[in-house]
Amino acid sequence: MCKIPCLCSGASCLLCRCCPNSKNSTVTRLIYAFLLLLSTIVACIMLAPGMEMQLKKVPGFCDKVVHCEELVGYRAVYRVSFAMAVFFFLFSLIMIQVKSSKDPRASVHNGFWFFKIAAIVGIMVGAFYIPEGPFTTALFAIGTCGAFCFILIQLVLLVDFAHSWNESWVERMEEGNSKCWYAALLACTGLFYTLSFIAVVLFYVFYTKPDACTENKFFISFNMLVCIAVSITSVLPKVQEHQPRSGLLQSSIITLYTMYLTWSAMSNEPERICNPSLLNIISQIAAPTSIPANVTAVVPVVPTPGPQKLQWWDAQSVVGLTVFVLCLLYSSIRSSNNSQVNKLTLSTSDSVILDDTTGTGSDVEDGEIRRVPDNEKDGVQYSYAFFHFMLFLASLYIMMTLTNWYSPDAEFKTLTSKWPAVWVKISSSWVCLLLYLWTLVAPLVLPNRDFN
């Protein structure tokens, strides 16, 4: 069994029997991902009903703050995320140019977990005593930029997942029973496009008005047209000749992700008439379309434009957290066979956590500590510095997602959704589409470069 000293040792010991076929590089990433997920749970607890009374007891945490009961959860999330962001940013600097596990810094990266957890807790506790002042405003600006960058990283991971999925099923088609796998591939592609089409229809119905919401009309129409153009581009003969891995499955996933980003952007608009709540949408769908003559019609009250009421657990946050968790786990257990993704992460080709069954340490005698084999003695499997920097951006993304991208006003009296958050999200959808389009046309534009 694993022993307590493993907490001060390497990752190969810490998760010994839990992942018997895993490698040191994979287990380490999983532990860091688990720490970030654990901090996310802590941040969610800070927003739970009743926690505001406990947080108000922190000395100085609510001094000179009006309506602290409404803001204290928001401030606590910022401080929890700040602690994780500082921790991962410092490690990204420390781990620059680590080439193999023989580097002394690699042992710090792969071990000393007790001291790392103690450091995180210490930074987190200390963050609660940081005076408000410009701290929250500065952290909001940094968080906006960091979350924008992490959205782009999510796209890269999504494209890689789509490519891997497509390649896996195409290989199975070639091995046999091609009709079955072709039908499955076609069904998934059709499902994603159908969901995207339904999303567009719902956007026009609930997020636009005949004489208002001009920005929403533009966002929906423009992104829909670009998604159609990208999908057509992915199956053009010239593109297929240079990029045989491209196809409609990848385009359908990117289209659905773009629709999610579009909805997420519109959900941050400050005008309530153009940004109905999920409860309001459900009530409109459930309302009868016709009213009997003997029944007096009740005119629904249309919310007036103005600041949104503070909401923590809305559909946008739930979906955003789900996408984050999936991308985080995917990036932790797998390094891509796609050379373009590997160039981004500065990593070498690696496989899924259970692919390698060699060297599992099954011959360890009873009573000995089981250790996962070190597969980084000759060279690291991924960039330690970039991995920590990605988790730094992920911490900021979590902070913005849990607070719905709300920003405090100058006197910290209220929280309102601002237009900058809308433009950050919608521009990220445009950058995502441009990046995916570039992966399709790059071999045509730069024929002398190797994109394999």
C-alpha positions in Angstrom: 0.0 0.0 0.0 0.9 3.7 -0.4 2.5 5.1 2.7 2.3 8.6 4.2 5.9 9.5 3.3 4.8 9.4 -0.3 3.2 12.8 0.3 6.8 14.2 0.5 8.0 12.0 -2.4 7.2 11.6 -6.0 4.0 11.2 -7.9 5.0 7.7 -8.9 4.5 6.7 -5.2 1.5 8.9 -4.4 -0.9 7.2 -6.8 0.8 3.8 -6.8 -2.0 1.3 -6.8 -4.7 3.6 -8.0 -3.2 3.8 -11.5 -0.9 0.7 -11.9 -0.4 1.1 -15.6 0.3 4.8 -15.6 3.5 6.7 -16.1 5.2 9.3 -13.9 4.5 12.2 -16.3 0.8 11.3 -16.5 0.3 10.8 -12.8 1.9 14.2 -12.0 -0.4 16.0 -14.3 -3.4 14.2 -12.8 -2.4 15.3 -9.3 -2.1 18.9 -10.3 -5.4 18.7 -12.1 -6.9 17.3 -8.9 -5.5 20.2 -6.9 -7.1 22.7 -9.3 -10.4 20.8 -9.2 -10.3 20.7 -5.4 -9.8 24.5 -5.3 -12.7 24.9 -7.7 -14.9 22.9 -5.2 -13.7 25.2 -2.4 -14.6 28.2 -4.5 -18.1 26.8 -5.2 -18.5 26.3 -1.4 -17.8 29.9 -0.9 -20.9 30.7 -3.0 -23.1 28.3 -1.1 -26.1 29.8 0.8 -25.3 30.5 4.4 -21.5 30.9 3.8 -21.8 34.7 3.8 -22.4 34.7 7.5 -19.2 32.7 8.1 -17.1 34.8 5.7 -18.2 38.0 7.4 -16.4 36.8 10.6 -13.0 37.0 8.8 -11.4 40.1 10.4 -11.4 43.1 8.0 -13.1 41.1 5.1 -16.2 43.2 5.1 -14.8 46.5 6.4 -16.1 49.6 4.5 -18.1 47.4 2.1 -21.8 48.2 1.6 -24.1 45.1 1.2 -21.3 42.8 2.1 -23.7 39.8 2.3 -24.2 40.0 -1.5 -20.5 40.6 -2.3 -18.7 38.4 0.2 -19.0 35.2 -1.9 -17.7 37.0 -5.0 -14.7 38.3 -3.0 -14.0 34.9 -1.5 -13.9 33.3 -5.0 -11.5 35.9 -6.2 -9.1 35.1 -3.3 -9.3 31.3 -3.7 -8.6 31.6 -7.4 -5.9 34.2 -6.8 -4.0 31.7 -4.5 -4.1 29.0 -7.2 -3.1 31.4 -9.9 -0.1 32.6 -7.9 1.0 29.1 -7.1 0.9 27.9 -10.7 2.4 31.1 -12.1 5.4 30.8 -9.7 5.9 27.1 -10.8 5.7 28.0 -14.4 8.6 30.4 -13.9 10.6 27.9 -11.8 10.2 25.1 -14.3 11.4 27.0 -17.4 13.9 24.9 -19.4 13.6 21.7 -17.4 14.8 19.1 -19.9 14.6 15.8 -18.0 13.7 14.3 -14.6 17.4 14.4 -13.8 17.1 18.2 -13.3 16.8 18.9 -9.6 13.7 21.1 -10.3 12.0 18.0 -11.8 11.9 16.4 -8.3 10.2 19.5 -7.0 7.6 19.3 -9.9 7.0 15.6 -9.4 7.1 15.4 -5.6 7.0 17.3 -2.2 3.2 17.3 -2.4 2.7 17.9 1.3 4.7 21.1 1.1 2.9 22.2 -2.1 -0.5 21.7 -0.5 0.7 23.6 2.6 1.9 26.4 0.4 -1.4 26.6 -1.4 -3.3 26.7 1.9 -1.0 29.4 3.2 -1.4 31.6 0.1 -5.1 31.1 0.2 -5.5 32.1 3.9 -3.2 35.1 3.4 -5.2 36.3 0.4 -8.3 36.8 2.6 -6.4 39.5 4.4 -5.4 41.5 1.3 -7.0 44.9 1.5 -9.8 45.4 -1.1 -8.6 48.7 -2.7 -7.5 48.2 -6.3 -6.9 44.5 -5.7 -10.2 43.2 -7.1 -10.2 45.6 -10.1 -6.7 44.6 -11.1 -7.5 40.9 -10.7 -10.6 41.3 -12.8 -8.6 42.8 -15.7 -6.0 40.1 -15.4 -8.7 37.4 -15.1 -10.4 38.6 -18.2 -7.2 38.3 -20.3 -6.3 35.0 -18.8 -9.8 33.5 -19.3 -9.7 34.7 -22.9 -6.4 32.8 -23.5 -7.7 29.7 -21.8 -10.8 29.7 -24.1 -8.4 29.5 -27.0 -6.5 26.6 -25.4 -9.8 24.8 -25.0 -10.3 25.2 -28.7 -7.0 23.6 -29.5 -7.7 20.7 -27.2 -11.2 20.4 -28.7 -9.8 20.3 -32.3 -7.2 17.7 -31.2 -10.0 15.6 -29.6 -12.1 15.9 -32.8 -9.1 14.8 -35.0 -8.3 11.9 -32.7 -11.9 10.8 -32.7 -12.2 11.0 -36.4 -8.9 9.1 -37.0 -9.9 6.4 -34.6 -13.2 5.7 -36.3 -11.8 5.9 -39.8 -9.2 3.3 -38.9 -11.9 1.0 -37.6 -13.9 1.6 -40.8 -10.8 0.4 -42.8 -10.3 -2.6 -40.5 -13.9 -3.9 -41.2 -17.6 -3.3 -40.8 -17.2 0.0 -42.5 -20.9 0.7 -42.9 -21.5 0.5 -39.2 -18.7 3.0 -38.3 -19.5 5.2 -41.2 -23.1 5.4 -40.0 -21.9 6.2 -36.4 -19.6 9.0 -37.8 -22.4 10.4 -39.9 -24.8 10.2 -36.9 -22.5 12.1 -34.6 -21.8 14.8 -37.2 -25.5 15.2 -37.9 -26.2 15.4 -34.2 -23.8 18.2 -33.6 -25.0 20.2 -36.6 -28.6 19.6 -35.5 -27.8 20.9 -32.0 -26.1 23.9 -33.5 -29.1 24.7 -35.7 -31.5 24.4 -32.7 -29.2 26.7 -30.7 -29.4 29.3 -33.5 -33.2 29.2 -33.6 -33.5 29.5 -29.9 -31.0 32.4 -29.9 -33.2 34.3 -32.4 -36.4 33.6 -30.5 -35.2 34.4 -27.0 -32.2 36.7 -27.3 -33.5 39.1 -30.0 -36.3 41.5 -30.3 -37.8 43.1 -33.5 -36.8 46.6 -32.4 -33.9 45.9 -30.1 -30.9 43.7 -29.4 -29.0 44.7 -32.6 -25.8 43.3 -31.2 -27.2 39.9 -30.6 -28.6 39.7 -34.1 -25.2 40.5 -35.5 -23.4 38.0 -33.2 -25.8 35.1 -34.1 -25.9 35.9 -37.8 -22.2 36.5 -38.3 -21.1 33.4 -36.3 -23.6 31.2 -38.1 -22.4 32.3 -41.5 -18.7 31.9 -40.6 -19.4 28.4 -39.3 -21.1 27.5 -42.6 -18.1 28.9 -44.5 -15.6 26.9 -42.3 -17.6 23.7 -42.7 -17.6 24.1 -46.5 -13.9 24.9 -46.5 -13.1 21.7 -44.5 -14.4 19.4 -47.4 -13.1 21.3 -50.4 -11.0 19.1 -52.7 -7.9 21.3 -52.3 -8.1 21.2 -48.5 -8.7 17.5 -48.5 -5.6 17.0 -50.7 -3.3 18.7 -48.3 -5.3 18.0 -45.1 -6.8 14.5 -45.3 -7.5 14.6 -41.6 -10.0 17.4 -41.9 -13.7 16.6 -42.2 -17.2 17.6 -41.1 -16.9 15.9 -37.7 -14.3 18.4 -36.6 -16.2 21.3 -38.2 -19.5 20.2 -36.5 -17.7 20.2 -33.1 -16.2 23.6 -33.7 -19.6 24.9 -34.8 -21.3 23.7 -31.6 -18.5 25.1 -29.5 -18.9 28.5 -31.3 -22.6 28.5 -30.6 -21.8 27.9 -26.9 -19.4 30.9 -26.9 -22.0 33.0 -28.6 -24.6 32.1 -26.0 -22.1 32.6 -23.2 -21.4 36.1 -24.6 -25.0 37.1 -24.9 -25.7 35.8 -21.3 -23.4 38.5 -20.0 -25.2 41.5 -21.6 -26.3 44.0 -19.0 -29.7 44.7 -20.8 -32.2 42.2 -19.3 -34.5 42.5 -22.3 -31.8 41.0 -24.5 -30.6 38.6 -21.9 -33.5 36.6 -20.3 -32.8 34.3 -17.5 -33.1 30.5 -17.9 -36.2 30.6 -15.7 -37.8 33.2 -17.9 -37.1 31.2 -21.1 -38.6 28.1 -19.6 -41.7 30.0 -18.5 -42.1 31.4 -22.0 -41.8 27.9 -23.5 -44.3 26.5 -21.0 -46.8 29.3 -21.4 -49.9 28.5 -23.6 -49.8 29.9 -27.1 -53.6 30.6 -27.2 -55.9 31.9 -24.4 -59.6 30.9 -24.3 -62.1 33.7 -24.7 -63.5 33.4 -21.2 -60.0 33.7 -19.6 -58.5 37.1 -18.9 -55.1 37.4 -20.5 -52.3 38.2 -18.2 -49.7 40.3 -19.7 -46.2 39.2 -18.6 -44.0 41.8 -17.0 -41.0 42.5 -19.3 -37.9 43.2 -17.3 -36.6 46.7 -17.7 -33.1 47.3 -18.9 -30.6 47.7 -16.1 -28.1 45.8 -14.0 -28.6 42.1 -13.6 -29.4 40.6 -10.3 -26.5 38.7 -9.0 -26.8 35.0 -9.8 -24.2 32.4 -9.0 -25.6 29.0 -10.3 -27.0 29.7 -13.7 -26.8 27.5 -16.8 -23.8 29.4 -18.2 -21.7 28.7 -15.2 -22.7 25.0 -15.2 -21.8 24.5 -18.8 -18.6 26.5 -18.5 -17.4 24.4 -15.6 -18.3 21.2 -17.4 -16.3 22.2 -20.5 -13.4 23.2 -18.2 -13.3 19.9 -16.3 -13.4 17.8 -19.5 -10.6 19.9 -21.1 -8.5 19.8 -18.0 -8.8 16.0 -17.6 -8.1 15.5 -21.3 -5.0 17.7 -21.2 -3.8 15.8 -18.1 -4.1 12.2 -19.3 -3.1 12.6 -22.9 -0.4 14.2 -25.0 -1.5 14.5 -28.6 -0.2 12.6 -31.6 -1.0 15.8 -33.5 2.3 17.6 -34.2 0.6 21.0 -34.2 -0.8 20.4 -30.7 2.5 19.1 -29.5 4.2 22.2 -30.8 1.8 24.3 -28.8 2.4 22.4 -25.6 6.1 21.8 -26.3 5.6 18.1 -25.7 6.5 14.8 -27.3 4.1 12.1 -28.4 2.6 10.3 -25.5 -0.4 8.0 -25.1 -3.5 7.7 -23.0 -3.0 6.8 -19.3 -3.8 3.1 -19.8 -2.1 2.5 -23.1 1.3 1.5 -21.8 1.2 -1.7 -19.9 4.9 -2.2 -19.7 7.0 -1.6 -16.7 4.1 -1.4 -14.3 6.0 -2.6 -11.3 3.9 -5.7 -10.9 6.9 -7.6 -9.6 7.2 -5.4 -6.5 7.4 -7.5 -3.4 4.9 -7.3 -0.5 5.7 -4.5 1.9 7.5 -2.4 -0.6 6.2 0.9 -1.9 4.9 0.6 -5.4 6.2 3.3 -7.8 5.2 4.2 -11.3 8.1 4.0 -13.7 9.9 7.2 -14.5 9.6 7.8 -18.3 11.3 11.2 -18.3 14.9 10.3 -17.6 16.0 10.9 -21.1 13.6 13.9 -21.7 10.4 15.3 -20.4 7.2 14.3 -22.1 5.7 17.8 -21.9 6.8 21.3 -21.0 6.5 21.7 -17.3 6.5 25.5 -17.6 3.7 25.6 -20.1 1.6 23.1 -18.2 1.8 25.2 -15.1 1.1 28.3 -17.2 -2.0 26.6 -18.6 -3.2 25.8 -15.1 -2.5 29.5 -14.2 -4.9 30.5 -17.0 -7.4 27.8 -16.0 -7.5 29.3 -12.4 -8.4 32.7 -13.9 -11.0 31.1 -16.1 -12.6 29.4 -13.1 -12.6 32.8 -11.3 -14.4 34.5 -14.1 -16.8 31.6 -14.7 -17.9 31.3 -11.1 -18.5 35.1 -10.8 -20.3 35.2 -14.2 -17.7 37.7 -15.4 -19.2 40.3 -13.1 -17.1 43.3 -12.3 -17.5 45.6 -9.2 -18.3 49.2 -9.6 -16.1 52.0 -8.3 -17.5 51.8 -4.8 -17.9 48.1 -4.6 -21.6 48.4 -3.8 -23.0 46.2 -6.6 -21.9 43.7 -9.1 -23.0 44.2 -12.7 -22.3 42.4 -16.0 -20.4 44.8 -18.3 -20.1 45.0 -22.1 -16.3 44.3 -22.0 -17.0 40.8 -20.8 -19.4 40.3 -23.7 -16.9 41.5 -26.3 -14.1 39.3 -24.7 -16.3 36.2 -25.1 -17.6 37.0 -28.6 -14.1 37.9 -29.9 -12.8 34.7 -28.5 -15.3 32.8 -30.7 -14.0 34.8 -33.7 -10.4 34.0 -32.9 -11.4 30.3 -32.4 -12.9 30.2 -35.9 -9.9 31.9 -37.4 -7.5 29.5 -35.7 -9.5 26.5 -37.0 -9.7 28.0 -40.5 -6.0 28.5 -40.4 -5.4 24.9 -39.6 -7.3 24.0 -42.8 -5.8 26.5 -45.2 -2.2 26.8 -43.8 -0.9 23.9 -46.1 -2.3 25.8 -49.1 -0.9 29.2 -48.1 2.5 27.8 -47.0 3.1 24.8 -49.3 6.9 24.7 -48.5 6.3 24.1 -44.8 5.6 20.7 -43.1 2.3 20.6 -41.3 2.2 16.9 -40.7 
